[in-house]
Amino acid sequence: MLKQRLIEVHAYDEAIWTLKILSRTTDKLQDEIARLVEKGKGKFRHAPIVLEIENKHFQANELSVLIEILAQNQAVVIGIRSPIQELIDFARFAGLAIFDKPVVVSKKEPSKIPEVVHQNQEQKLPKIVVGRITASEQVLSKDGDLVLLGEVEAGADAIAHGSITTYSTMRGSVFAGINGDQEATIFIHSFDAQLVSIAGVYKQFDTVPNKLQAHSVRVSLKNGKLKFKTV
């Protein structure tokens, strides 16, 4: 008898927008971003966005403000691309993905194309799920990170071999590092989880403490114990 498959893993070519920030501060970006979203006629609403920042004067607190501005315009930042270590450290702390500089292939150097293709095949991008995860549903990211853009209802499970980032309210259960990866982390934009687990170490919540509820929370595993930090 053939064994029935219970899950399937698919790789889709989802559109991920890159927003290149040319300003050194966020002072004038709010109106500019609002105009961009409006001009896009809904194209950027709820869309995953990577921020590309190369200005060395752009600071981590400005990045935090920029992410909030985009959230107010219903755009979702999933990661950054930057040579600035301060921004990279903040992004990792906030549970964002770190993207490498895109590879540009010159038409005059066709001999380099096989090498570029090989590099791209090795790079494991996070699985991105758009939309609400309803009760009793399970979402799995095999051998990688998981990014959830919609709300996760109570009774739903988010599962990943790597880290998990949720950009809306999490009311279900979160299982990161299920293959034993103790470096995996969990970031939840609005915390109301029933259970969180990293590498098999878990914490169940009958009632979420006020200091965590509805806050942005980063969860990590240190010395065999889960550490919760509001962001």
C-alpha positions in Angstrom: 0.0 0.0 0.0 1.3 3.4 -1.0 1.9 5.7 1.9 -0.4 8.7 1.7 1.3 12.1 1.7 0.2 14.4 4.4 2.0 17.5 3.3 3.6 19.0 0.2 6.3 21.7 0.0 6.2 24.0 -3.0 8.5 26.8 -4.1 6.7 29.7 -5.7 8.0 32.8 -7.4 6.4 35.4 -5.2 6.9 39.1 -5.9 9.1 40.7 -3.3 9.6 44.5 -3.7 12.8 46.2 -2.9 12.5 49.8 -1.6 15.8 51.6 -1.9 16.1 54.4 0.7 18.1 57.4 -0.5 17.4 59.7 2.4 19.6 59.7 5.5 16.6 60.2 7.9 12.9 59.5 7.9 11.8 63.1 8.3 10.3 63.4 4.9 9.6 59.8 4.1 6.1 59.5 5.5 4.4 61.6 2.9 6.7 60.1 0.1 5.8 56.6 1.1 2.1 57.4 1.3 2.2 58.8 -2.2 4.1 55.8 -3.5 1.5 53.4 -2.0 -1.4 55.5 -3.4 0.2 55.7 -6.8 0.7 52.0 -6.8 -3.1 51.5 -6.7 -2.9 48.8 -4.1 0.2 47.1 -5.5 2.2 47.7 -2.4 -0.6 47.1 0.2 0.2 44.0 2.2 3.1 43.3 0.0 6.4 41.9 1.3 9.2 44.5 1.1 13.0 44.4 1.4 14.6 47.7 2.5 17.9 48.6 0.7 19.8 51.1 2.8 23.4 52.1 1.9 23.6 55.6 3.5 26.0 55.3 6.4 24.2 58.0 8.4 21.0 56.1 8.5 20.6 54.8 12.1 18.8 51.9 13.7 16.2 54.2 15.3 15.4 55.6 11.9 15.0 52.0 10.6 12.5 51.3 13.4 10.5 54.4 12.4 10.6 53.5 8.7 9.2 50.0 9.4 6.4 51.6 11.4 5.6 54.1 8.6 5.4 51.3 6.1 3.2 49.3 8.4 0.8 52.3 8.7 0.6 52.2 4.9 -0.2 48.4 5.0 3.2 47.4 3.6 5.2 44.7 5.3 9.0 44.8 5.8 10.4 41.2 5.7 14.1 42.1 5.6 16.9 44.5 4.8 19.8 44.7 2.4 22.6 46.9 3.8 26.3 47.0 4.5 25.7 48.9 7.8 26.3 46.6 10.7 24.2 48.7 13.1 21.2 48.2 10.8 22.0 44.5 10.3 22.1 43.9 14.1 18.8 45.7 14.6 17.2 43.8 11.8 18.3 40.4 13.3 17.1 41.5 16.7 13.7 42.4 15.2 13.4 39.1 13.4 14.0 40.4 9.9 15.7 38.5 7.1 19.1 39.7 5.9 19.4 39.7 2.1 22.6 39.8 0.1 23.3 42.2 -2.6 21.6 41.0 -5.8 24.0 39.4 -8.3 24.2 41.3 -11.7 25.3 39.1 -14.6 27.1 40.9 -17.4 26.2 39.8 -20.9 29.9 40.2 -21.9 30.9 37.5 -19.4 28.7 34.4 -20.2 31.3 32.1 -18.6 30.3 33.3 -15.2 26.6 32.5 -15.5 26.8 28.8 -14.3 28.6 30.0 -11.2 25.9 32.6 -10.5 23.1 30.0 -11.0 24.8 27.7 -8.6 25.0 30.4 -5.9 21.3 31.2 -6.3 20.3 27.6 -5.9 22.2 27.3 -2.6 20.5 30.4 -1.2 17.5 29.3 0.9 14.8 32.1 0.9 12.2 32.1 3.7 8.7 30.7 3.0 6.3 33.7 2.9 2.6 33.1 3.7 0.1 35.8 2.8 -3.3 35.9 4.5 -5.0 34.7 7.6 -4.1 31.3 9.1 -7.3 29.9 10.5 -7.9 27.6 13.5 -6.8 23.9 13.0 -4.5 24.9 10.1 -0.8 24.1 10.1 1.8 26.0 8.1 5.2 24.4 7.7 8.5 25.7 6.3 10.9 22.8 5.7 14.6 23.5 6.0 14.2 27.2 6.3 12.6 30.3 7.9 8.9 31.1 7.9 7.4 34.6 7.4 3.7 35.1 8.1 2.1 38.3 6.9 -1.5 37.7 8.1 -3.1 37.0 11.5 -2.8 33.5 13.0 -5.9 32.4 14.8 -6.1 30.4 18.1 -5.7 26.7 17.3 -3.5 27.2 14.3 0.2 26.1 14.2 3.2 27.8 12.6 6.1 25.4 12.2 9.6 25.9 10.8 13.0 24.2 10.8 14.4 27.8 11.1 13.2 31.0 12.6 9.6 32.4 12.4 8.5 36.0 11.9 4.8 37.0 12.3 3.9 40.6 11.1 0.4 40.5 12.6 -1.4 39.1 15.7 -0.3 35.6 16.7 -3.0 33.8 18.7 -1.9 30.2 17.8 1.1 28.1 18.5 4.6 28.7 17.2 7.3 26.0 16.7 10.7 27.2 15.5 13.9 25.2 15.1 12.0 21.9 15.1 15.1 20.0 13.8 16.9 21.1 17.0 18.3 24.5 15.8 18.9 26.3 19.1 19.9 29.5 17.1 16.4 29.8 15.7 14.3 32.8 16.9 10.7 33.9 16.9 9.5 37.4 16.3 5.8 38.3 16.8 4.5 41.8 16.0 1.4 41.4 18.3 1.8 38.7 20.9 -1.1 36.7 22.1 0.2 33.2 21.5 -1.0 30.0 23.1 2.4 28.3 22.9 5.9 29.1 21.7 8.6 26.6 21.2 12.3 26.7 20.0 14.2 23.4 19.5 11.7 21.5 21.7 11.8 23.9 24.6 8.3 25.4 25.0 6.2 27.8 27.1 2.4 27.5 27.1 0.2 30.4 28.0 -3.2 30.0 29.6 -3.1 33.8 30.1 -0.6 36.0 28.3 1.1 38.4 30.8 0.3 42.1 30.3 4.0 42.9 29.6 3.8 40.7 26.5 0.2 40.9 25.3 -0.3 42.9 22.1 3.4 43.9 22.2 6.1 43.1 19.6 8.1 40.3 21.2 11.3 38.5 20.2 11.9 35.0 21.6 15.3 33.3 21.7 16.8 30.2 23.4 19.6 30.8 25.8 21.2 28.1 28.0 18.2 25.8 27.5 15.6 28.5 28.5 13.3 30.7 26.4 14.0 34.4 26.7 11.2 36.9 25.9 12.0 40.5 25.0 9.7 43.2 24.0 10.9 45.3 21.0 
